[in-house]
Amino acid sequence: MKIYLKKLKLRLKNTIIDKTLTYASETWILTKRDRKQINVFERKVYRRILGPVYDKEKEKLENINQ
């Protein structure tokens, strides 16, 4: 069930948020700061939809260092 909800949320993100965010974007002049802000917003949306990501390799490295 959770997989279907994530797929639905990703689909909504792709159809609604992306379209709204890029409306008339061909007329924009983007600076590095603007691009960075758009990327940050997009990562926040993905984190909100997908939740935390568990990385076994990273945890192994953290345990070794402690």
C-alpha positions as CSV (number, residue, x, y, z in Angstrom):
1,M,0.0,0.0,0.0
2,K,2.8,2.4,0.9
3,I,4.5,1.8,-2.5
4,Y,1.3,2.9,-4.3
5,L,1.1,6.1,-2.2
6,K,4.7,7.0,-2.9
7,K,4.1,6.3,-6.6
8,L,1.0,8.5,-6.6
9,K,2.8,11.3,-4.7
10,L,5.7,11.2,-7.2
11,R,3.2,11.3,-10.1
12,L,1.5,14.3,-8.6
13,K,4.9,16.0,-8.0
14,N,5.8,15.4,-11.7
15,T,2.5,16.6,-13.0
16,I,1.5,19.5,-10.7
17,I,4.5,20.8,-8.9
18,D,7.0,20.6,-11.8
19,K,4.5,22.2,-14.2
20,T,3.8,25.0,-11.8
21,L,7.4,25.5,-10.9
22,T,8.5,25.8,-14.6
23,Y,5.6,27.8,-15.9
24,A,6.9,30.3,-18.4
25,S,10.5,29.3,-17.5
26,E,11.7,29.9,-21.0
27,T,11.5,33.6,-20.2
28,W,13.5,33.4,-17.0
29,I,17.1,34.4,-16.5
30,L,18.4,32.1,-13.9
31,T,21.4,32.8,-11.8
32,K,23.4,30.2,-9.9
33,R,21.5,31.1,-6.7
34,D,18.2,30.6,-8.5
35,R,19.2,27.2,-9.7
36,K,20.4,26.2,-6.3
37,Q,17.1,27.3,-4.7
38,I,15.1,25.3,-7.2
39,N,17.3,22.2,-6.6
40,V,17.0,22.6,-2.8
41,F,13.2,22.9,-3.1
42,E,13.1,19.8,-5.3
43,R,15.2,17.7,-2.9
44,K,12.9,18.8,0.0
45,V,9.9,17.6,-2.0
46,Y,11.6,14.2,-2.7
47,R,12.6,13.8,0.9
48,R,9.1,14.6,2.1
49,I,7.6,12.0,-0.3
50,L,10.2,9.2,0.0
51,G,11.2,9.7,3.6
52,P,14.5,8.8,5.1
53,V,16.9,6.7,3.1
54,Y,18.8,3.9,4.9
55,D,22.4,3.5,3.7
56,K,24.0,0.3,5.0
57,E,27.4,1.3,3.6
58,K,27.4,4.7,5.3
59,E,26.3,3.1,8.6
60,K,29.3,0.7,8.4
61,L,31.6,3.6,7.9
62,E,30.1,5.4,10.9
63,N,30.4,2.4,13.1
64,I,34.1,2.0,12.2
65,N,34.9,5.6,13.0
66,Q,33.3,5.5,16.5
